[in-house]
Amino acid sequence: MKETVLAAALALSLGSPSAFAAETADVVVVGAGAAGLSAGAAARGAKVILLEKTTDAGGNTAFAKLGLNAAATPDQAAARITGDSPTLFAADTIRYGHQINDAALVRAMTVTSAPALAWLETLGAKLCLRITPVGSEERPRLMAPCDGTAVGPRLIQVLKAKALQSQVDLRTQARATKLILADQKVSGIEVQTPKGRYQIKAKAVVLATGGFAAYSALVNQVHPSLKGIAPVGFRGATGDGLVIARAAGAFLLDLDQL
């Protein structure tokens, strides 16, 4: 049934055939939240096109309020908070996730948390440690804007500025509708805009489209207990990346973990 819903979404996304204008890029990134902006900014020296189907960058990140966690940071040392580590951070995360997390992904997140924080601060994020523990974490490690504002808009502000400074071609109202394959490998992407449809040939395509909490039909299928509950957060979280990845042969995991 999950596949049926995704197939129906794919059919709607493709629409009718039309003539294409084509161009090329080194990297195409789909989704301009924190992940997509970071990916675009990190592709140094490459021609990067960043596609965002809404009218501006932000995505779900723009709705984040509290902060981000990082372990073994200089801020913790300055506050004399000792004993924290990526291992302890990972243990907290897996406990929050009721032991069903992907341990390798959790490890990757926690090991890179302090370097990621340091990078954001070089961009001007200006985050400070909140001493009061959030939830049941073993050590205080939540970093939030020093002026008390929400973390999401601040991150988007600095990441967007970095991406544009890095000559990333940010295109809004540009919806990715299909991954182009050549010899069973992704070789580009098809894009729909208010002015028409076109293709971009690329050496790499990064899908950073987030989840599908705003795609009620799929939510109802994979998590029936949520049927009838209005989605919260980013209204653009409609699973576009999942749809086009599945159509290209990707195997999707953990759709029921909303």
C-alpha positions in Angstrom: 0.0 0.0 0.0 2.9 2.4 0.7 4.2 1.7 -2.8 0.8 2.4 -4.2 0.6 5.8 -2.6 4.1 6.7 -3.7 3.3 5.6 -7.2 0.2 7.8 -7.3 2.2 10.7 -6.1 4.8 10.0 -8.8 2.1 10.0 -11.5 0.8 13.3 -10.3 4.2 14.8 -10.1 5.2 13.9 -13.7 2.3 15.4 -15.4 2.1 15.4 -19.2 5.1 15.1 -21.6 6.6 18.4 -22.8 9.8 19.7 -24.5 12.7 20.3 -22.2 15.4 22.9 -22.0 18.6 21.3 -20.6 21.6 22.6 -18.7 24.5 21.2 -16.7 25.9 21.4 -13.2 28.5 19.6 -11.0 26.0 19.2 -8.2 22.3 19.6 -7.8 20.9 19.8 -4.3 17.1 19.4 -3.7 15.7 21.2 -0.7 16.9 24.4 0.9 16.6 23.7 4.6 19.7 23.5 6.8 20.9 20.2 5.2 20.5 21.4 1.6 22.1 24.8 2.3 25.0 23.1 4.1 25.5 20.7 1.2 25.5 23.4 -1.3 28.0 25.6 0.7 30.3 22.6 1.2 30.7 21.9 -2.5 33.8 24.1 -2.9 34.7 25.1 -6.4 31.8 23.3 -8.0 28.9 24.6 -10.0 26.0 24.0 -7.6 22.3 24.4 -8.3 20.1 24.4 -5.2 16.4 23.7 -5.9 13.6 24.8 -3.5 10.0 24.3 -4.4 8.7 27.0 -2.1 9.3 30.8 -2.3 12.4 30.8 0.0 14.9 28.8 1.8 14.0 27.4 5.3 12.2 24.1 5.2 11.5 22.4 8.5 14.6 24.0 10.0 12.9 27.4 10.0 10.4 26.0 12.6 13.1 24.8 15.1 12.9 26.7 18.4 15.3 25.4 21.0 18.7 24.7 19.7 21.1 22.0 18.6 23.1 19.5 20.6 26.9 19.1 20.5 29.1 17.0 22.8 32.6 17.8 24.2 32.5 21.5 23.2 34.6 24.5 24.4 31.4 25.9 25.8 31.0 22.9 28.1 34.6 23.1 29.1 34.2 26.8 30.0 31.2 25.9 32.1 33.2 23.1 33.8 30.9 20.5 32.4 33.1 17.4 32.2 32.7 13.9 31.0 30.6 14.5 27.9 31.5 12.7 24.7 30.1 11.6 21.4 29.6 8.2 23.0 27.5 9.5 25.8 25.6 11.8 23.4 24.9 8.7 21.2 23.6 6.7 24.3 21.2 9.5 25.1 20.0 9.7 21.6 19.4 5.9 21.3 17.6 6.0 24.7 15.3 8.8 23.4 14.7 6.7 20.3 13.6 3.6 22.3 16.6 1.6 21.1 15.4 1.4 17.5 17.7 4.1 16.0 20.3 3.3 13.4 23.4 3.2 15.5 25.8 4.0 12.7 23.8 7.1 11.8 23.6 8.2 15.4 27.4 7.7 15.8 28.0 9.8 12.7 25.8 12.6 14.0 27.3 12.7 17.5 31.0 12.4 16.4 30.5 15.4 14.0 28.4 17.5 16.3 31.2 19.6 17.8 32.9 20.2 14.4 29.5 21.1 12.9 28.9 23.6 15.8 32.4 25.1 15.3 31.7 25.6 11.6 28.3 27.3 12.2 30.0 29.7 14.6 32.5 30.6 12.0 29.6 31.6 9.8 28.3 33.9 12.6 25.7 31.7 14.3 26.7 32.9 17.8 25.3 30.0 19.9 25.6 29.7 23.7 25.3 26.7 26.0 22.0 26.3 27.9 23.0 24.9 31.3 19.6 23.5 32.2 19.4 19.9 30.8 16.7 19.3 28.2 14.9 16.0 28.7 17.0 13.3 30.4 20.3 14.0 28.8 23.3 13.0 30.9 25.1 16.3 30.3 23.8 19.8 29.3 24.8 20.1 25.6 22.1 22.2 24.0 23.4 25.2 22.1 21.0 28.0 21.3 21.3 31.6 20.0 22.9 33.8 22.7 20.2 36.4 22.4 17.4 34.0 23.2 15.8 33.9 19.7 14.7 30.7 17.9 17.6 28.6 16.5 16.0 27.7 13.2 15.7 31.1 11.6 19.2 32.0 12.8 20.7 28.9 11.2 18.9 29.5 7.9 20.1 33.1 7.9 23.8 32.2 8.2 23.7 29.1 6.0 21.9 30.9 3.2 24.4 33.7 3.3 27.2 31.2 3.2 25.7 29.3 0.3 25.2 32.5 -1.7 28.7 33.6 -0.9 29.9 30.3 -2.2 28.2 31.1 -5.5 25.4 28.5 -5.1 22.6 29.1 -7.6 19.6 29.1 -5.3 16.4 28.6 -7.4 13.0 28.9 -5.6 9.6 27.7 -6.9 11.6 24.9 -8.6 10.2 21.5 -7.8 12.2 18.4 -8.5 9.9 15.9 -10.3 12.1 13.1 -11.5 15.6 11.7 -11.2 17.3 11.1 -14.6 19.1 7.8 -14.9 21.9 6.7 -17.2 23.3 3.2 -17.0 21.4 2.7 -13.8 23.1 5.7 -12.2 21.6 9.1 -11.4 22.8 11.6 -14.0 20.5 14.5 -13.4 17.1 15.8 -12.4 13.9 17.1 -13.9 12.5 20.4 -12.6 9.1 22.0 -12.7 8.7 25.7 -12.3 5.8 28.2 -12.9 7.4 29.0 -16.3 7.8 25.4 -17.4 9.9 22.2 -17.1 13.5 21.6 -17.7 16.3 19.1 -17.0 19.7 19.6 -15.3 22.5 17.1 -16.1 24.7 16.7 -13.0 27.6 14.7 -11.7 25.9 14.3 -8.4 22.4 14.9 -7.0 21.8 15.4 -3.3 18.3 14.8 -1.9 17.8 17.0 1.2 14.0 17.2 1.0 13.2 16.1 4.5 10.1 14.0 5.4 6.5 13.8 4.5 4.5 15.0 7.5 2.4 17.3 5.4 1.6 14.5 2.9 -1.6 13.3 4.6 -2.3 10.4 2.2 1.0 8.7 2.9 0.9 9.5 6.6 -2.5 7.8 6.9 -1.2 4.7 5.1 2.0 4.2 7.1 0.8 5.5 10.5 -3.1 5.0 10.7 -3.2 6.3 14.3 -2.4 9.8 13.0 -5.3 9.8 10.5 -7.3 13.1 10.8 -4.6 14.9 12.7 -3.5 18.2 11.0 0.2 18.3 10.1 2.4 20.7 12.0 5.6 22.4 10.8 6.7 22.9 7.3 3.8 22.6 4.8 6.3 21.7 2.0 7.3 18.4 3.7 5.3 16.3 1.3 7.8 13.6 0.6 8.9 14.7 -2.9 12.4 13.3 -2.5 11.0 10.0 -1.3 8.7 9.8 -4.3 11.4 10.5 -6.9 14.0 8.3 -5.2 11.5 5.4 -5.0 10.7 5.8 -8.7 14.5 5.6 -9.5 14.8 2.3 -7.6 15.7 3.4 -4.1 14.6 1.2 -1.1 12.9 3.3 1.5 13.3 2.5 5.2 11.4 3.5 8.4 8.5 5.3 6.8 6.4 4.6 9.9 8.9 6.5 12.1 7.3 9.9 11.8 
